[in-house]
Amino acid sequence: MSNTTQKTPPNHMREILSQMVLSRSLSIAAELGIADLVANQPKSTLQLSQELKVNENALYRLVRVLAAQGIFELDKNKMVSNSEISDFLMEDMEGSQRNFARMMGSPWMWKIFNDLEYSIATGDSASKKAIGYENFFEYFKQESPKDGKIFSQSMSSFSYSFDQPLVNAYDFSTCKQVTDVGGAEGRLLKIIKNQYPSIKPVLFELPHAIEQAKQNDTEGILNYEEGDFFNSIAASDCYLIKYILHNWNDENCIKILQNCRKSIAPNGRVLIMDMLIKEDEPQVFEKSLDMVMLVLLQSKERTKEEFEELLNKAGFKLNAVYPTASPLSIIEGIPI
Ligand SMILES: C[S@@+](CC[C@H](N)C(=O)[O-])C[C@H]1O[C@@H](n2cnc3c(N)ncnc32)[C@H](O)[C@@H]1O
């Protein structure tokens, strides 16, 4: 729709409806790796189509619709170059969104979204109905390791870009030990250790994740505790729970928090790091991701009040909320 089209409500609605085209086209552009191919010099759509072995006219139209949104630049001679947005489709760019774009456009994701009606009718995840697996990690393992790899790369690049802003937003100086519950490769802990050298950083993870983290910890910075956060969690005076609770329903979140409560030092704290839904703000991204959580996992993004309720049910009180220069906030709970 042209920028000169009057933004009447029906026009606005048509623009919103056509965003499914943009989202999927952006994913295909990410999959094809166009941003990397034009990283050093502009290329014509003809040259790109030959390198990628795709149809030239279709590729031109794909780039054209994206360029209309500021993703790529396209000139009259059909020369394609990166824009400040498509720069972040390059694989090795700091803050790259390439794998997130690939994941959002992947066929398994669209299959599940095709059954959104089911989730709305029942309040359940549509994963089992759509791809035959309740747990899509199981689906990756059994059916599509390639999608599993894109998923974990996407989650890492997405989540890792929040680490430094999180550490900047909180004063860890009174913590003796910081335990990252489900901390993946321990990247957040390494940043904390770098800024607070006296802290003992402990990664609490499932065995396969610990094995992976050890391989990446060549300098031996981290300490490791293998375990399942639904069973028990080793003692600490500061627990980080980053980007975990939004994957689980309330009952499971309370179990994880209760296991922290059982082992926490009397003056300890639990730091939930997650997005906060604000009912009175538009938050299109946050509220869209909440729908992804519903349809994929029957879980959700939460408001401050919802986190407070989880904390209370697990024996904590909400002490403070720290905004950060990332989409995540830090919700601090202390034992009651
Ligand atoms: C979405 S990732 C978040 C990783 C990390 N906290 C971050 O922000 O990047 C979820 C993590 O939880 C871990 N995890 C899942 N189930 C677990 C369990 N039952 N016990 C311990 N860790 C678990 C996974 O191995 C994975 O690394």
The ligand as an SDF file (V2000), in Angstrom:
LIG
                    3D

 27 29  0  0  0  0  0  0  0  0999 V2000
   14.8620  -20.8260   26.6150 C   0  0  0  0  0  0  0  0  0  0  0  0
   16.3490  -21.4840   27.2100 S   0  0  0  0  0  0  0  0  0  0  0  0
   16.9280  -20.1310   28.1900 C   0  0  0  0  0  0  0  0  0  0  0  0
   18.3920  -20.1990   28.3530 C   0  0  0  0  0  0  0  0  0  0  0  0
   19.0310  -19.0370   29.0920 C   0  0  0  0  0  0  0  0  0  0  0  0
   18.5020  -18.8470   30.4270 N   0  0  0  0  0  0  0  0  0  0  0  0
   18.9510  -17.7850   28.2660 C   0  0  0  0  0  0  0  0  0  0  0  0
   18.3150  -16.8310   28.7070 O   0  0  0  0  0  0  0  0  0  0  0  0
   19.5450  -17.7340   27.1930 O   0  0  0  0  0  0  0  0  0  0  0  0
   15.8230  -22.6600   28.4190 C   0  0  0  0  0  0  0  0  0  0  0  0
   16.9550  -23.4090   29.1060 C   0  0  0  0  0  0  0  0  0  0  0  0
   16.3970  -24.1940   30.1670 O   0  0  0  0  0  0  0  0  0  0  0  0
   17.0700  -25.4280   30.2310 C   0  0  0  0  0  0  0  0  0  0  0  0
   16.1620  -26.4070   30.8300 N   0  0  0  0  0  0  0  0  0  0  0  0
   15.0140  -26.8850   30.2900 C   0  0  0  0  0  0  0  0  0  0  0  0
   14.4280  -27.7480   31.1320 N   0  0  0  0  0  0  0  0  0  0  0  0
   15.2280  -27.8100   32.2370 C   0  0  0  0  0  0  0  0  0  0  0  0
   15.1340  -28.5190   33.4680 C   0  0  0  0  0  0  0  0  0  0  0  0
   14.1070  -29.3240   33.7110 N   0  0  0  0  0  0  0  0  0  0  0  0
   16.1210  -28.3310   34.3860 N   0  0  0  0  0  0  0  0  0  0  0  0
   17.1670  -27.4990   34.1370 C   0  0  0  0  0  0  0  0  0  0  0  0
   17.3100  -26.7870   32.9800 N   0  0  0  0  0  0  0  0  0  0  0  0
   16.3410  -26.9460   32.0470 C   0  0  0  0  0  0  0  0  0  0  0  0
   17.3900  -25.7510   28.7930 C   0  0  0  0  0  0  0  0  0  0  0  0
   18.4820  -26.6650   28.7130 O   0  0  0  0  0  0  0  0  0  0  0  0
   17.6930  -24.3750   28.1910 C   0  0  0  0  0  0  0  0  0  0  0  0
   19.0610  -24.0840   28.2430 O   0  0  0  0  0  0  0  0  0  0  0  0
  1  2  1  0
  2  3  1  0
  2 10  1  0
  3  4  1  0
  4  5  1  0
  5  6  1  0
  5  7  1  0
  7  8  2  0
  7  9  1  0
 10 11  1  0
 11 12  1  0
 11 26  1  0
 12 13  1  0
 13 14  1  0
 13 24  1  0
 14 15  1  0
 14 23  1  0
 15 16  2  0
 16 17  1  0
 17 18  1  0
 17 23  2  0
 18 19  1  0
 18 20  2  0
 20 21  1  0
 21 22  2  0
 22 23  1  0
 24 25  1  0
 24 26  1  0
 26 27  1  0
M  CHG  2   2   1   9  -1
M  END
$$$$
